[in-house]
Amino acid sequence: MRMRINTVSNMTNTKTLRAVWPAALLGAAALALTGCATDTDAGSDTTDTPKADGTRITLTYDGGLLVLDQDLHVVADDPIDGFTRVNPAGDGRHVLVTVPEGFRVLDTQAEPALTDAVFPADTGGHAVVHGDRTALFADGTGDVTTFDHTELDGADLPEVETTESEAAHHGVAIELEDGTLLTTIGTEESRSGVRALDADGKEIARSEQCPDVHGEGAVRGEVAVFGCTDGALVYDDGTFEKIDAPTEYGRTGNLFTTEDSSVAVGDYNDDPDSEGYLLDQIALIDAASGKYTVADMPDGVGFTFRDLARGPGDEAVVLGDDGALHTFDETTGEQLESYPVIDAWEGPTEWQDAHPALKVEGDIAYVTDPAERKVHAVDLTTGKVIASSDELPGVPNEIAVA
């Protein structure tokens, strides 16, 4: 094991080569997670990794983890304890599953299985994919782990770099293609902004003008956008700029971006005293022009943080609590289409509670239907439901598509 350590401004940058984490590291939680063995040998070159068998959908439910094939048939069902989050690893094959030890790698292809590979993290939180790199944030320590997801084979962990935050907090990080790491600034009590570190770990810029920073993404031209309670923070070529929300309080908590558009789409809340998790406005933040537009949902229709995505033409796609998919022009905010999919539903009591969720892959929107214990595939070019699962073993909650 070879390590490179640089200490700059209370930050440590560590590179670990081909780290292999023993199965014993998984502890008791690993005993509760069962599945078929992977079809790749430890130490195998990633070029020998079997190709993807098609789109796979990973779902969590209370006590379990499901993998569905592109026809929405269940091909794996593993027990898992507690509320679990799932995120695509970035390589189109693997999914990262939060466990007490960190982020455990799920192979969704061939014979889907939870592997023994775990990226260690104290209270694993956000996983952000950009280009060939994936950034994992550990809320319990503030550590950021980054790796090249094209080297992920599910047996050994790829080479990783670990960067320490100045303090532990619920944060997020994204690595740009030139090696710049953007990572949030905060403490256990509050979050204030973002700092930029170059490929050597040296801080090159920072801004603390983004209260309660949450939500991130990179738009066209490698420009990064972060959500704040009073607008958005934009990083472009070594400089941070603030884009103010149209209201004094204007919180954007989650952002959805594409490489072809300069607009970041997010949820929007202009009422600091609002209760519950349903929202009825969408933020459209143009990082190129600095324009911040707010679009309204149809009267009486709400959505949650799980119900936003981008469509095949970069449009905003929203799953409303009326059970329909609503699309909006990402530049003007004009509503384009509405497609009924599931029955009307109510917002959750707690954010972790199962409620309908949306993910889009290419032209296809995947919509969970907890009331019916199903998931549906919708062709966004026609608005037609093209596939529906049978009744699932549990109520679907979190969803990831690989």
HELIX and SHEET records of a PDB file:
HELIX    1   1 ALA A   23  LEU A   26  5                                   4    
HELIX    2   2 GLY A   27  LEU A   31  1                                   5    
HELIX    3   3 THR A   46  ASP A   48  5                                   3    
HELIX    4   4 HIS A  149  GLU A  151  5                                   3    
HELIX    5   5 PHE A  305  ASP A  307  5                                   3    
SHEET    1   A 6 MET A   3  VAL A   8  0                                        
SHEET    2   A 6 MET A  11  THR A  16 -1                                        
SHEET    3   A 6 VAL A 160  THR A 163 -1                                        
SHEET    4   A 6 VAL A 144  ASP A 148 -1                                        
SHEET    5   A 6 ARG A 133  ALA A 138 -1                                        
SHEET    6   A 6 GLY A 124  HIS A 130 -1                                        
SHEET    1   B 4 VAL A  74  PRO A  79  0                                        
SHEET    2   B 4 GLY A  64  LEU A  68 -1                                        
SHEET    3   B 4 ILE A  57  TYR A  61 -1                                        
SHEET    4   B 4 ILE A 399  VAL A 401 -1                                        
SHEET    1   C 4 VAL A  86  PRO A  88  0                                        
SHEET    2   C 4 HIS A  94  VAL A  99 -1                                        
SHEET    3   C 4 GLY A 102  ASP A 107 -1                                        
SHEET    4   C 4 ALA A 113  PRO A 120 -1                                        
SHEET    1   D 4 ALA A 173  GLU A 175  0                                        
SHEET    2   D 4 LEU A 181  GLY A 186 -1                                        
SHEET    3   D 4 ARG A 191  LEU A 197 -1                                        
SHEET    4   D 4 GLU A 203  SER A 207 -1                                        
SHEET    1   E 4 GLU A 216  VAL A 219  0                                        
SHEET    2   E 4 VAL A 223  CYS A 228 -1                                        
SHEET    3   E 4 GLY A 231  ASP A 236 -1                                        
SHEET    4   E 4 THR A 239  ASP A 244 -1                                        
SHEET    1   F 4 LEU A 255  PHE A 256  0                                        
SHEET    2   F 4 VAL A 263  TYR A 268 -1                                        
SHEET    3   F 4 GLN A 281  ASP A 286 -1                                        
SHEET    4   F 4 TYR A 292  ASP A 296 -1                                        
SHEET    1   G 4 LEU A 308  ARG A 310  0                                        
SHEET    2   G 4 ALA A 316  LEU A 319 -1                                        
SHEET    3   G 4 ALA A 324  PHE A 328 -1                                        
SHEET    4   G 4 GLN A 335  PRO A 340 -1                                        
SHEET    1   H 4 LEU A 358  GLU A 361  0                                        
SHEET    2   H 4 ILE A 364  ASP A 369 -1                                        
SHEET    3   H 4 LYS A 374  ASP A 379 -1                                        
SHEET    4   H 4 LYS A 384  SER A 388 -1                                        
END                                                                             
